[in-house]
Amino acid sequence: MRRQPSERSQRDAQLVEQVSQVHERSCGYYGSPRVTGQLRRDGLAVGRRRVARLMRLAGLQGRSARLYRRSKVGQRASFASVPRLQLSEPSGPNQLWVGDVTYLKVAGQWRYLATVMDRHSRRIVGWSLSHRRDAALTRAALRQAARNRRPQPGLVFHSDRGVEYAAFEYRDELRRLGILQSMNRPGKMNDNAHMESFFHSMKTEELYGKAFADDLQLRRILSSYITFYNQQRLHSSLRYLPPAGFEQRQGLQACVN
C-alpha cells in the first residue's frame, strides 16, 4: 500500500505554493530573507531557514550579479569649501537626502542615472537620466526631488565627491533651495553606502543581463523598478517594510512616485 504524505510534507507543499507566489510577485528579485519577511507580513509565522530550504527544493533564488565599473569625468568644480557634516541618523523625512550617479548602457553607449534618496525611509524621491554626466543631470534629479517633497530649509544633501555635485551651478541650486551640502571624506567611499546599496539592488535585480535598444526603453524599466522599490520592496533596515509603507506607518506624507 502506498504511504500517504506526512503532515509535515503536506504543510511544506502548501508553503512552497505561497513562497512561489511571493517570489513571482517580486519579479524574481527576492531571496529567502525578503520572502520570509513578506510571508510574515501576510500573517504566516515561518522561519527563514525553512523558507530557504523550500526555495532550494523549488529551484527559486533571488537575483545577484556583478556591478558596473565606475569612471571619472572632468568638469569645472570646487571642493575646497564643501565640508562633510556630522550626519546623525535622521528621525524623520526631509532631514537628510543622499545622492549618487551610476552608469548604464543603451545600444552600447553609456547613459548616466542620478538619484536622490531620503535616508530616513530609503525612498527614491528624485531621479534623472542623461547621455552626459554633469551638473545638469544631478540638478534635474534634485529639482524633481524638491518638487515631490517640498522640503523646508535646513535639509542636508550628502553625496560623494563627484564633480557633478561640486560644480558651481549645482551648489547654487542647493543654496537656492535652502539645502546644506555635505560630501564624503576623501577616499571614504562608504560614507554614501545607502546610495551604493540602492544601485546594487537595481542592477542585480532588474538590469543585469538585459540589453536596451533606446533611452525610452531604459526609462520605462527604471520608472517601473523605482516604483516597485518604493512601494513594494521590503527592507530589512525598515523592519521588512517598503519605503512607502514605512512612511505611511509613521504617518508621513507620501511623495509622488
C-alpha positions in Angstrom: 0.0 0.0 0.0 1.3 3.4 -0.9 2.1 5.6 2.1 0.3 8.9 2.4 2.4 12.1 2.6 3.3 13.1 6.2 1.6 16.1 7.7 4.9 18.0 7.5 5.2 17.2 3.8 1.7 18.4 3.2 2.5 21.7 5.0 5.7 22.1 3.1 3.8 21.6 -0.2 1.3 24.2 0.7 4.1 26.6 1.9 6.0 26.1 -1.4 3.0 27.4 -3.2 2.9 30.5 -1.0 6.7 31.0 -1.3 6.4 30.7 -5.1 3.7 33.3 -5.2 5.7 35.8 -3.2 8.8 35.2 -5.3 6.8 35.7 -8.5 5.2 38.9 -7.2 8.7 40.3 -6.6 9.5 39.6 -10.2 12.1 37.1 -9.0 14.0 39.7 -7.0 13.6 38.2 -3.5 15.8 35.7 -1.8 14.8 33.8 1.3 15.2 36.8 3.8 12.7 39.0 2.0 10.3 36.1 1.0 10.3 35.3 4.7 9.6 38.9 5.6 6.7 39.1 3.1 5.2 35.9 4.4 5.3 37.2 8.0 3.7 40.5 6.8 1.0 38.3 5.3 0.4 36.8 8.7 2.2 33.5 8.3 4.7 32.5 11.1 7.6 30.9 9.3 11.3 30.6 9.8 13.9 31.8 7.3 15.8 28.5 7.2 12.6 26.7 6.3 11.9 29.1 3.5 15.5 28.9 2.3 15.2 25.1 2.2 11.9 25.1 0.3 13.3 27.7 -2.2 16.3 25.4 -2.9 14.0 22.5 -3.5 11.8 24.5 -5.8 14.8 26.0 -7.7 14.0 29.6 -6.6 16.6 32.2 -5.8 17.0 35.9 -5.7 19.0 37.8 -8.3 22.6 38.7 -7.9 25.4 39.8 -10.2 28.4 42.0 -10.6 28.2 45.8 -10.7 29.3 48.1 -13.5 32.7 49.8 -13.0 32.8 53.5 -12.2 35.0 56.0 -14.0 35.8 59.7 -13.7 34.9 62.7 -15.9 36.4 66.2 -16.0 34.3 69.2 -15.1 34.7 72.6 -13.5 34.2 72.4 -9.8 35.4 73.4 -6.3 35.8 71.1 -3.3 37.6 73.4 -1.0 34.6 74.8 0.8 32.4 71.7 0.8 32.5 70.1 4.3 31.5 66.6 5.5 28.9 67.5 8.1 28.3 65.3 11.1 25.5 63.1 9.8 23.3 61.7 12.6 20.6 59.2 11.8 17.5 61.2 10.7 14.4 60.9 12.8 12.0 61.9 10.1 11.7 62.7 6.4 13.4 65.6 4.6 16.2 65.9 7.1 18.9 64.1 5.1 19.0 63.2 1.4 21.7 61.3 -0.3 22.6 61.3 -4.0 24.9 59.5 -6.4 25.4 58.8 -10.2 25.8 55.4 -11.8 26.5 54.1 -15.4 24.1 52.2 -17.6 24.3 51.1 -21.2 21.9 51.7 -24.1 22.8 50.3 -27.5 26.4 50.0 -26.5 26.6 53.7 -25.3 26.9 54.9 -21.7 24.0 56.7 -20.0 24.1 58.2 -16.6 21.5 57.9 -13.9 21.4 60.4 -11.0 19.2 59.6 -8.0 18.2 61.3 -4.7 17.2 59.2 -1.7 15.5 60.2 1.6 17.8 58.5 4.1 15.1 58.1 6.7 12.9 55.8 4.6 15.3 54.8 1.8 12.7 56.2 -0.6 13.9 57.4 -4.0 12.4 60.9 -4.3 14.0 62.1 -7.5 16.0 60.7 -10.5 17.2 61.8 -13.9 18.8 60.0 -16.9 21.1 61.6 -19.4 23.8 60.9 -22.0 26.1 63.3 -20.1 27.4 63.1 -16.6 27.4 66.7 -15.5 25.7 69.2 -13.2 22.6 69.4 -15.4 22.0 65.7 -14.7 22.3 65.9 -10.9 20.4 69.2 -10.8 17.5 67.7 -12.7 17.2 64.9 -10.1 17.4 67.4 -7.3 14.7 69.6 -8.7 12.4 66.5 -9.1 13.0 65.6 -5.5 12.3 69.1 -4.4 9.0 69.2 -6.3 8.0 65.8 -4.9 8.9 66.5 -1.2 8.8 70.3 -0.8 11.4 70.3 2.0 11.9 73.1 4.5 15.2 75.0 4.6 17.9 73.2 6.6 17.7 69.8 4.9 21.2 68.2 4.4 22.2 66.7 1.0 25.1 64.3 1.1 27.0 62.8 -1.9 30.4 61.5 -2.9 33.0 63.9 -4.2 31.9 63.7 -7.9 32.5 66.9 -9.8 28.8 66.9 -10.9 28.0 67.6 -7.2 30.8 70.1 -6.6 30.1 72.1 -9.8 29.3 75.7 -9.1 25.8 75.5 -10.8 24.8 72.5 -8.6 25.9 74.2 -5.4 24.0 77.3 -6.5 20.8 75.2 -6.8 21.3 73.8 -3.3 21.6 77.3 -1.9 18.5 78.5 -3.8 16.5 75.6 -2.2 17.9 76.2 1.3 19.7 72.9 1.3 23.0 72.3 3.2 25.7 70.3 1.3 27.9 67.6 2.7 30.4 65.3 0.9 32.3 62.1 1.5 35.7 62.4 3.1 38.5 62.0 0.5 39.0 58.3 -0.1 36.0 57.2 2.0 33.5 55.7 -0.4 31.4 54.0 2.3 30.3 57.4 3.5 27.5 57.1 0.9 26.7 53.4 1.4 22.9 53.7 1.3 23.0 55.1 -2.3 25.5 52.4 -3.4 23.2 49.8 -1.9 20.3 51.0 -4.0 22.3 50.9 -7.2 23.5 47.4 -6.4 19.9 46.2 -5.8 18.6 47.9 -9.0 21.4 46.4 -11.2 21.3 42.9 -9.8 17.5 42.6 -9.6 16.4 44.3 -12.7 19.1 45.4 -15.2 21.8 42.7 -15.2 21.8 40.6 -18.4 19.3 42.9 -20.2 20.0 44.9 -23.4 18.3 48.2 -24.1 17.7 49.4 -27.6 17.0 53.1 -26.8 16.6 55.6 -23.9 12.8 55.2 -23.8 13.0 51.5 -23.1 15.5 52.1 -20.3 13.4 54.9 -18.8 10.4 52.7 -18.7 12.3 50.0 -16.9 13.9 52.4 -14.4 10.5 54.0 -13.7 8.9 50.6 -13.1 11.7 49.4 -10.8 11.8 52.6 -8.8 8.1 52.4 -8.2 8.5 48.8 -7.1 11.4 49.7 -4.9 9.5 52.5 -3.2 6.1 50.8 -3.0 6.8 47.1 -2.6 10.4 46.0 -2.0 11.0 45.0 1.6 14.0 46.5 3.5 15.4 44.7 6.5 16.6 48.0 7.9 12.9 49.2 7.9 11.6 46.1 9.7 10.8 44.4 6.4 8.6 47.2 5.2 8.9 49.0 1.8 9.8 52.7 2.0 6.3 53.9 1.2 4.8 51.6 3.9 7.4 52.7 6.4 6.5 56.3 5.8 2.8 55.5 6.0 3.2 53.6 9.2 4.9 56.6 10.7 2.2 58.9 9.5 4.4 60.7 7.0 3.2 62.5 3.9 3.9 60.3 0.8 5.6 61.9 -2.1 4.7 61.5 -5.8 6.1 58.3 -7.4 
